[in-house]
């Protein structure tokens, strides 16, 4: 009897990842466009998302917005995200490492610059993507602090507030 239970449990473990992979159709690829901040600013940054089955790499470019820089000074920043789950056709991601800034600093009006620390006092970004009509990718980004502990907390945070949004092309 124990041998059959062992065999059955192994079969169940082998089937679970396959079932999850069959329902998960992450929009893999490189997506580009503009991302609009909820609070109006004089600039709308460019964004590129490199989406893989388990992660997103965000790269934003735009004006620095620093008073000491020339008005045309641009900069680039990148943020890494890890896959957290899927709900209602949206794919959810959470910042997984500190933002990486170029020497010129922050991109004005962009989701970039957070440290991604999960410890008290840390802050980071949540991102969700969804294929929309016309082959575009809808993207929404918000901040967190304190860090969410479950997919339901991430979903709730992005339903309550989206600080940046955009539609990107492949």
C-alpha positions, 0 to 999 in steps of 0.5 A, spaced: 500 500 500 505 504 501 509 503 495 502 505 491 501 511 495 509 513 493 508 512 486 501 516 486 504 522 489 510 522 484 505 522 479 501 528 482 507 532 483 509 531 476 503 533 473 502 539 477 507 543 474 505 541 467 498 543 468 500 550 471 505 551 464 499 549 460 494 555 463 500 560 463 501 564 457 506 569 459 506 574 453 514 573 452 518 578 448 520 585 447 515 590 448 516 598 447 512 604 447 511 610 452 509 610 459 504 615 462 505 617 469 498 618 473 501 625 476 502 630 470 509 631 468 512 635 462 515 628 460 513 622 458 518 616 458 520 611 453 519 604 456 522 597 454 519 591 457 523 584 456 518 579 458 520 572 459 516 566 463 519 568 470 521 575 469 521 582 466 526 587 465 524 594 465 528 599 461 526 606 461 529 612 458 527 620 458 529 626 461 532 627 468 528 633 471 534 635 475 534 642 476 542 642 475 542 639 468 540 642 462 533 641 460 535 636 454 539 631 459 537 624 458 538 618 462 536 611 463 534 606 468 532 599 469 528 595 474 528 587 474 522 584 476 520 576 478 513 573 476 508 572 482 502 569 479 496 570 474 489 572 475 484 574 471 488 574 465 493 579 468 500 577 469 503 580 476 511 581 477 514 584 483 521 588 483 526 583 485 533 587 485 535 595 486 533 599 480 540 601 476 541 608 474 546 611 469 550 616 472 545 622 470 540 619 475 533 618 475 528 618 469 523 624 470 516 621 471 518 614 470 517 607 475 525 607 477 529 608 483 526 604 488 531 600 492 526 593 492 528 592 499 523 587 502 525 589 509 522 595 513 523 602 510 524 599 503 520 600 497 519 597 490 515 596 484 509 592 482 508 591 475 502 587 471 501 586 464 495 583 459 495 582 452 490 587 449 486 588 443 490 590 437 496 585 439 498 591 444 501 589 451 497 593 457 502 595 462 500 598 469 506 599 475 505 602 482 509 602 488 509 598 494 512 599 501 511 595 505 512 589 501 506 585 499 506 578 502 502 574 497 499 575 490 492 577 493 496 583 496 499 585 489 493 584 485 489 589 490 495 594 490 494 594 483 487 595 483 487 600 488 492 605 484 496 605 478 501 610 478 504 609 471 500 605 465 501 604 457 500 600 451 506 597 448 508 594 441 512 588 440 
